[in-house]
Amino acid sequence: MTKEHGFDTLQVHAGNTPDAATGARQVPIYQSTSFVFKDAEHAARLFNLQEVGYIYSRLTNPTVDALAARITTLEGGVGGFCCSSGHAAQIMALFPLMGPGLNIVASNRLYGGTITQFGRTISRFGWSCKFVDFDDLDAVKEAIDDNTRAVFCESIANPGGYITDLDAISAISDAAGIPLIVDNTSATPYLCRPIEHGATIVVNSTTKYLTGNGSVTGGCVVDSGKFDWSASDKFPSLSQPEPAYHGLNFHEALGAMAFTFHGIAVGLRDLGMTMNPQAAHYTLMGIETLSLRMEKHVANAVKVANWLEADPRVDYVTYAGLDSSPYKDRVAKICPKGAGALFTFAVKGGYDACVKLVDSLELFSHVANLGDARSLIIHSASTTHRQLSPEQQEAAGASPNVVRLSIGIEDADDIIADLDQALAKATA
């Protein structure tokens, strides 16, 4: 498969050829921890990164590699690797770039777990994060300093569905000589291709829309191959000799594939955030229908969001696809096929009404997930964003009077009917 094929073709065929041993049409599940070497010389070449092949499934596995190749192709990157979750993908993306005393600049509109990971957990590595409103471009510029090693945002922010102006942000990161990392989970490469808007690295939680059925967790990191890691001395892991590989200089030896090989040969080797082959198999099957599902997700979201906005029991709706949204103009530029299916709305009656709404729904599932074929709801302030301060909740779009919807692919009228009866009970 080549990148010249259409998206619908690539989502079915990329990374997949008939199995050489059996002719199996679907990618087999290679449920094996290890792989037999041809001889001692073959083993030595694999361990020296002189030859590409399979050693141990913590590093690479044929099923997982097929998934990485498919997502990389859909995102328009040069290389990528999969790992155990979306959170793992974020750490894996940062790992080659960071060191004690260094920082990242991140949007303050992020998934609550990411805000906690960046705001608290990474400090144990000696890293730090500056959270900034990415609609304030001057604030983003001012936050970048000599110790900044990455800029991080979501293409469509969770939970509010806000769309980031990736072109403007990438211009800032380029001028500073640092990579832009974009979490594309809520959009998927069907709705948004961040690399085309200047992203250096794209991460996805494959748990969500890519798999599409809430069955397995996973993450993927895709490299654009366009960043010059040797342009400065800021990224020694990629531009200077690596002692564990006899002084190999990843960027000098591997060029555009330097980041990908480092992620596997050092990141997965030492951090062990490995995706299992069965999870990769489920996700490969899910991606085969990605475009079909995303079109239905978006169509339903547009209909539901418009209905909610017109309902007197609702204070406001954050869906970027609404004509009233301040992000409406960005849809055509950043997400030309639609604004996704993730957004929030504020319920009149505040916190208590939100809790009553969640408990009154019948079709919706109350879960800490998104991107499922089923419609999902959560009250972020009491769950996913509970650990944040009121100010952080407000900035992230997760205020106490707000619920987050992930609109599924059911009949839109049934989704609306369920919300209608639940709102009636919540605001009685």
C-alpha positions as CSV (number, residue, x, y, z in Angstrom):
1,M,0.0,0.0,0.0
2,T,1.2,3.5,-0.8
3,K,0.1,6.8,0.7
4,E,-1.4,7.7,-2.7
5,H,-4.3,5.3,-2.0
6,G,-7.5,6.8,-0.5
7,F,-8.1,6.8,3.2
8,D,-10.8,4.1,3.0
9,T,-8.4,1.8,1.2
10,L,-5.5,2.4,3.5
11,Q,-7.6,1.8,6.7
12,V,-8.3,-1.7,5.4
13,H,-5.0,-2.6,3.7
14,A,-2.1,-0.6,5.2
15,G,0.3,-2.7,7.1
16,N,-1.3,-5.9,6.0
17,T,-0.3,-8.4,3.4
18,P,-1.4,-12.1,3.3
19,D,0.6,-14.1,5.8
20,A,3.7,-15.6,4.1
21,A,3.4,-18.9,5.9
22,T,-0.4,-19.6,5.6
23,G,-1.9,-17.0,3.3
24,A,-4.1,-15.8,6.1
25,R,-6.0,-12.7,4.9
26,Q,-6.4,-11.1,8.3
27,V,-3.3,-10.2,10.3
28,P,-2.5,-13.2,12.5
29,I,-2.2,-12.8,16.3
30,Y,1.5,-13.7,16.9
31,Q,1.0,-14.7,20.5
32,S,4.7,-15.3,21.1
33,T,7.1,-13.7,23.6
34,S,10.2,-14.5,21.5
35,F,11.4,-15.3,18.0
36,V,14.0,-17.8,16.9
37,F,17.2,-16.4,15.4
38,K,18.6,-17.9,12.2
39,D,22.1,-18.1,13.7
40,A,24.4,-16.3,16.1
41,E,25.3,-13.7,13.5
42,H,21.7,-12.9,12.8
43,A,21.0,-12.4,16.5
44,A,24.0,-10.1,16.9
45,R,22.9,-8.0,13.9
46,L,19.4,-7.6,15.4
47,F,20.8,-6.5,18.8
48,N,23.2,-4.1,17.2
49,L,20.3,-2.5,15.1
50,Q,22.1,-3.5,12.0
51,E,19.1,-5.4,10.8
52,V,15.4,-5.1,11.3
53,G,13.6,-8.1,12.7
54,Y,12.0,-9.7,15.7
55,I,13.7,-10.4,19.0
56,Y,11.2,-10.2,21.9
57,S,7.7,-8.9,22.0
58,R,8.5,-6.3,24.5
59,L,10.3,-4.6,21.6
60,T,8.5,-5.6,18.5
61,N,5.8,-8.1,17.5
62,P,4.5,-8.8,13.9
63,T,0.8,-8.1,14.9
64,V,1.7,-4.9,16.8
65,D,4.0,-3.8,14.0
66,A,1.1,-4.2,11.5
67,L,-1.0,-1.9,13.6
68,A,1.8,0.7,13.9
69,A,2.3,0.7,10.2
70,R,-1.4,1.2,9.5
71,I,-1.8,4.1,11.9
72,T,1.5,5.6,10.7
73,T,0.2,5.5,7.1
74,L,-3.1,7.0,8.0
75,E,-1.4,9.8,10.0
76,G,1.0,10.5,7.1
77,G,4.2,9.8,9.2
78,V,7.4,8.0,8.4
79,G,7.5,5.6,11.4
80,G,5.7,4.7,14.6
81,F,5.3,2.2,17.4
82,C,2.5,1.1,19.6
83,C,2.4,0.8,23.4
84,S,0.1,-0.2,26.2
85,S,-2.2,2.9,26.5
86,G,-2.7,6.5,25.5
87,H,-1.0,7.6,28.7
88,A,2.0,5.4,27.9
89,A,2.1,6.9,24.4
90,Q,2.5,10.4,25.9
91,I,5.4,9.3,28.1
92,M,7.0,7.4,25.2
93,A,6.8,10.5,23.0
94,L,8.5,12.7,25.6
95,F,11.1,10.2,26.8
96,P,13.7,10.8,24.1
97,L,13.3,14.6,24.5
98,M,13.4,15.1,28.2
99,G,15.8,15.1,31.1
100,P,15.9,16.5,34.7
101,G,15.3,20.2,34.8
102,L,13.6,20.4,31.4
103,N,10.0,21.3,30.7
104,I,7.2,21.1,28.2
105,V,4.5,23.8,27.4
106,A,1.1,22.2,27.2
107,S,-2.5,23.4,26.6
108,N,-4.6,23.9,29.6
109,R,-7.5,22.3,27.7
110,L,-6.5,18.6,28.0
111,Y,-8.0,15.4,29.4
112,G,-7.9,15.5,33.2
113,G,-5.6,12.5,33.5
114,T,-3.1,14.2,31.1
115,I,-3.1,17.3,33.3
116,T,-2.4,15.2,36.3
117,Q,0.3,13.2,34.5
118,F,2.0,16.4,33.3
119,G,1.3,18.5,36.3
120,R,2.3,16.0,39.0
121,T,3.6,12.6,37.9
122,I,6.4,13.7,35.5
123,S,7.9,15.8,38.2
124,R,9.2,12.5,39.7
125,F,11.4,12.4,36.6
126,G,12.6,15.9,37.2
127,W,10.5,17.2,34.3
128,S,7.9,20.0,34.6
129,C,5.0,21.4,32.6
130,K,3.7,24.9,32.0
131,F,0.0,25.0,31.2
132,V,-1.1,27.8,28.9
133,D,-4.3,28.8,27.1
134,F,-3.4,27.9,23.5
135,D,-5.8,30.4,22.1
136,D,-3.4,33.1,23.5
137,L,-0.5,32.7,21.1
138,D,1.6,35.3,22.9
139,A,1.2,33.4,26.1
140,V,2.4,30.2,24.4
141,K,5.5,32.1,23.0
142,E,6.3,33.6,26.4
143,A,6.0,30.2,28.2
144,I,8.8,28.7,26.0
145,D,12.2,29.1,27.5
146,D,15.7,27.6,27.0
147,N,14.7,24.4,28.9
148,T,11.5,23.7,27.0
149,R,11.8,20.6,24.9
150,A,8.3,20.1,23.5
151,V,4.9,21.8,23.0
152,F,1.9,19.6,23.6
153,C,-1.8,19.9,22.7
154,E,-4.9,18.0,21.6
155,S,-6.3,18.5,18.1
156,I,-9.8,18.3,19.5
157,A,-9.6,18.9,23.2
158,N,-11.2,16.5,25.7
159,P,-13.7,17.2,27.2
160,G,-14.9,20.3,25.6
161,G,-14.3,19.5,21.9
162,Y,-12.3,22.7,21.4
163,I,-10.3,22.7,18.2
164,T,-6.6,23.9,18.4
165,D,-5.2,26.1,15.7
166,L,-2.4,23.7,14.9
167,D,-0.9,25.8,12.2
168,A,-0.4,28.8,14.5
169,I,1.0,26.6,17.3
170,S,3.4,24.8,15.0
171,A,4.7,28.1,13.7
172,I,5.6,29.0,17.3
173,S,7.2,25.6,18.0
174,D,9.2,25.8,14.7
175,A,10.5,29.2,15.5
176,A,11.6,28.0,18.9
177,G,13.3,24.9,17.4
178,I,11.3,22.4,19.4
179,P,8.9,19.7,18.4
180,L,5.1,19.9,18.5
181,I,3.4,16.8,19.9
182,V,-0.3,16.5,19.1
183,D,-2.7,14.1,20.8
184,N,-5.1,13.2,17.9
185,T,-7.3,10.8,19.9
186,S,-10.6,12.7,19.7
187,A,-10.2,13.5,16.0
188,T,-8.5,10.4,14.6
189,P,-6.5,10.7,11.3
190,Y,-9.9,10.6,9.5
191,L,-11.0,14.0,10.8
192,C,-7.5,15.6,11.3
193,R,-4.0,15.0,10.1
194,P,-1.8,17.0,12.5
195,I,1.4,16.4,10.6
196,E,-0.1,18.3,7.6
197,H,-0.5,21.2,10.0
198,G,3.1,21.2,11.3
199,A,3.0,18.6,14.1
200,T,6.3,16.8,14.7
201,I,4.9,13.8,16.6
202,V,1.3,12.5,16.9
203,V,0.0,10.4,19.7
204,N,-3.2,8.4,19.9
205,S,-5.0,6.5,22.5
206,T,-6.0,3.6,20.3
207,T,-8.4,2.6,23.1
208,K,-10.9,5.2,21.7
209,Y,-12.2,5.7,18.2
210,L,-9.5,3.7,16.4
211,T,-10.6,0.5,18.1
212,G,-14.1,1.8,18.4
213,N,-15.7,-0.8,20.6
214,G,-14.4,-0.3,24.1
215,S,-12.6,-3.7,24.2
216,V,-8.9,-3.1,24.6
217,T,-6.5,-0.3,25.7
218,G,-3.6,0.9,23.6
219,G,-1.5,3.8,22.4
220,C,0.5,4.7,19.3
221,V,3.3,7.3,18.7
222,V,3.8,8.4,15.1
223,D,6.8,10.5,13.9
224,S,6.6,12.9,11.0
225,G,10.3,12.4,10.2
226,K,10.6,16.1,9.5
227,F,12.4,17.4,12.6
228,D,16.1,18.0,12.6
229,W,17.2,16.5,15.9
230,S,20.8,17.6,15.2
231,A,20.1,21.3,14.6
232,S,20.9,22.0,18.2
233,D,22.3,20.3,21.3
234,K,18.8,20.1,22.9
235,F,18.1,16.4,22.1
236,P,21.3,14.4,23.0
237,S,19.4,11.1,23.1
238,L,18.9,11.4,19.4
239,S,21.8,13.5,18.2
240,Q,24.7,12.2,20.4
241,P,26.3,8.7,20.9
242,E,24.2,6.2,22.7
243,P,26.4,4.2,25.1
244,A,24.0,1.2,25.2
245,Y,24.5,0.7,21.4
246,H,28.3,1.2,21.3
247,G,28.1,4.9,20.6
248,L,25.5,4.8,17.9
249,N,24.2,8.2,16.9
250,F,20.5,7.6,16.2
251,H,19.9,10.7,14.0
252,E,23.2,10.3,12.1
253,A,22.7,6.6,11.4
254,L,18.9,6.4,11.0
255,G,17.9,9.9,9.7
256,A,14.1,10.3,9.5
257,M,13.6,7.1,11.4
258,A,15.7,8.1,14.4
259,F,12.9,8.9,16.8
260,T,11.0,5.7,15.9
261,F,14.0,3.4,16.4
262,H,14.9,5.2,19.7
263,G,11.3,4.7,20.9
264,I,11.6,1.0,20.3
265,A,15.2,0.2,21.0
266,V,15.5,2.3,24.1
267,G,12.0,3.4,25.2
268,L,10.1,0.0,24.9
269,R,13.3,-1.9,25.9
270,D,13.7,0.0,29.2
271,L,10.2,1.2,30.0
272,G,8.3,-1.9,28.9
273,M,5.1,-0.1,28.0
274,T,4.2,-2.9,25.5
275,M,1.0,-3.5,23.6
276,N,-0.1,-7.1,23.5
277,P,-0.8,-8.7,20.2
278,Q,-4.4,-9.5,20.9
279,A,-5.1,-5.8,21.6
280,A,-3.4,-4.9,18.3
281,H,-5.6,-7.4,16.5
282,Y,-8.8,-5.9,17.9
283,T,-7.6,-2.4,16.9
284,L,-6.6,-3.5,13.4
285,M,-10.2,-4.8,12.9
286,G,-11.7,-1.6,14.4
287,I,-9.7,0.7,12.0
288,E,-11.1,-1.1,9.0
289,T,-14.4,0.7,9.6
290,L,-13.0,3.9,11.0
291,S,-14.2,6.3,8.3
292,L,-17.7,4.8,8.3
293,R,-18.0,5.1,12.0
294,M,-16.6,8.6,12.2
295,E,-19.0,9.9,9.6
296,K,-21.9,8.5,11.6
297,H,-20.4,9.8,14.9
298,V,-20.1,13.3,13.4
299,A,-23.6,13.3,11.8
300,N,-25.2,12.3,15.1
301,A,-23.1,14.8,17.1
302,V,-24.3,17.7,14.9
303,K,-27.9,16.7,15.3
304,V,-27.7,16.1,19.1
305,A,-25.7,19.3,19.7
306,N,-28.2,21.5,17.8
307,W,-31.1,19.9,19.7
308,L,-29.4,20.5,23.1
309,E,-28.5,24.1,22.2
310,A,-32.2,24.8,21.5
311,D,-33.3,23.2,24.8
312,P,-34.2,25.7,27.6
313,R,-32.9,23.2,30.2
314,V,-29.4,23.6,28.8
315,D,-27.2,26.7,29.5
316,Y,-24.7,26.1,26.7
317,V,-23.1,23.5,24.4
318,T,-19.4,23.5,23.5
319,Y,-19.6,21.5,20.2
320,A,-17.3,23.2,17.7
321,G,-19.6,22.2,14.8
322,L,-22.3,24.6,16.0
323,D,-22.7,27.9,14.1
324,S,-22.5,29.6,17.5
325,S,-19.1,28.1,18.4
326,P,-16.1,30.4,18.5
327,Y,-14.2,27.4,17.0
328,K,-16.5,27.0,14.0
329,D,-14.0,28.7,11.6
330,R,-11.3,26.2,12.6
331,V,-13.4,23.2,11.6
332,A,-13.0,23.7,7.9
333,K,-9.2,24.3,8.3
334,I,-8.2,21.7,10.9
335,C,-11.0,19.1,10.8
336,P,-12.6,19.4,7.3
337,K,-14.6,16.3,7.7
338,G,-16.3,17.3,10.9
339,A,-15.8,18.5,14.5
340,G,-15.8,15.1,16.0
341,A,-18.4,13.6,18.4
342,L,-17.0,14.7,21.8
343,F,-18.4,17.8,23.6
344,T,-19.9,19.1,26.8
345,F,-23.1,20.8,27.8
346,A,-24.0,22.7,30.9
347,V,-27.2,21.7,32.7
348,K,-29.4,24.2,34.5
349,G,-29.4,23.2,38.1
350,G,-25.6,22.7,38.4
351,Y,-23.8,19.9,40.0
352,D,-26.8,18.1,41.5
353,A,-28.7,18.3,38.2
354,C,-25.7,16.8,36.3
355,V,-25.6,13.9,38.7
356,K,-29.3,13.3,38.4
357,L,-29.0,13.4,34.6
358,V,-26.3,10.8,34.5
359,D,-28.3,8.5,36.8
360,S,-31.4,8.9,34.7
361,L,-30.1,8.0,31.3
362,E,-31.0,4.6,29.9
363,L,-29.3,4.4,26.4
364,F,-26.1,6.2,27.4
365,S,-23.4,4.3,29.3
366,H,-21.9,6.1,32.3
367,V,-18.2,5.2,31.8
368,A,-14.7,6.8,31.9
369,N,-14.1,6.3,28.2
370,L,-14.9,7.9,24.9
371,G,-14.9,6.9,21.2
372,D,-17.1,3.9,21.6
373,A,-19.8,2.9,19.1
374,R,-22.2,3.4,22.1
375,S,-23.1,6.8,23.3
376,L,-21.3,7.6,26.6
377,I,-21.6,10.2,29.3
378,I,-19.6,11.3,32.3
379,H,-19.7,14.1,34.8
380,S,-16.0,15.2,34.5
381,A,-15.9,17.3,37.7
382,S,-16.7,14.4,39.9
383,T,-14.7,11.8,38.0
384,T,-12.0,12.3,35.3
385,H,-11.2,15.9,36.4
386,R,-12.0,15.5,40.1
387,Q,-8.4,15.8,41.1
388,L,-8.0,19.2,39.6
389,S,-8.6,22.6,41.3
390,P,-11.8,24.5,40.5
391,E,-9.7,26.9,38.3
392,Q,-8.2,24.0,36.4
393,Q,-11.6,22.4,35.9
394,E,-12.9,25.7,34.5
395,A,-9.9,26.1,32.2
396,A,-10.3,22.5,31.0
397,G,-14.0,22.9,30.3
398,A,-15.0,20.5,33.1
399,S,-16.9,22.8,35.5
400,P,-19.3,21.2,38.0
401,N,-22.4,22.1,36.0
402,V,-21.1,20.3,32.9
403,V,-21.4,16.8,31.5
404,R,-19.3,15.3,28.7
405,L,-20.9,13.4,25.9
406,S,-19.3,11.0,23.5
407,I,-22.0,10.5,20.8
408,G,-22.2,7.0,19.4
409,I,-23.5,5.5,16.2
410,E,-27.0,4.6,17.3
411,D,-30.1,6.2,15.8
412,A,-29.8,10.0,16.5
413,D,-33.5,10.3,17.4
414,D,-33.0,7.6,20.1
415,I,-30.0,9.4,21.5
416,I,-32.1,12.6,21.7
417,A,-35.1,10.9,23.3
418,D,-32.9,9.5,26.0
419,L,-31.4,12.9,26.8
420,D,-34.9,14.4,26.8
421,Q,-36.3,12.1,29.4
422,A,-33.2,12.3,31.6
423,L,-33.2,16.1,31.4
424,A,-36.8,16.1,32.4
425,K,-36.0,14.2,35.6
426,A,-32.8,16.2,36.3
427,T,-34.4,19.6,36.1
428,A,-37.8,18.8,37.5
